[in-house]
Amino acid sequence: MKMPRFHQQGFAAIAAVFLVVVLAALGAFMVTFSNTQQLTSAQDVQGSRAYWAARGGLEWGIASAQAAAACPASPTVLTLEGFSVEVRCNLETYAENSASPRMFRFTAVAQSAGGVGSAGFIERSVSASMEF
């Protein structure tokens, strides 16, 4: 008696399609991960640049106050390395015995171009006080 032969064909094609789909998904994940890493690194560098721009604005405000013995026009907007830096100065005078010390309070805020919430927006703020 002869046994019928069943031919199984097409298994290799299904395995190949599955393998291609898995490799494509892995490749897409790696591209997305790489883009996220690059964006994060760029934002870190821009954040550092914004900090130093704000720091430069703060030092400008302190030097201006020391030279004139008064607050510079407040707010003053400077442009440093692509950042808009707003420097504010508040002067407060205190009565202590026979002296009247003056307290200068400075705040500098550096912002990049773009709006809040956009991918490239960076903002840093620094402040300092000085008795004169």
Buried (B, 14 or more C-beta within 10 A) or exposed (E): EEEEEEEEEEEEEEEEEEEEEEEEEEEEEEEEEEEEEEEEEEBEEBBEBBBBBBBBBBBBBBEBBEEEEEBBEBBBEBEBEEBBBBBBBEEEEEEEEEEEEBEBBBBBBBBBEEEEEEEEBBBBBBEBEBEE
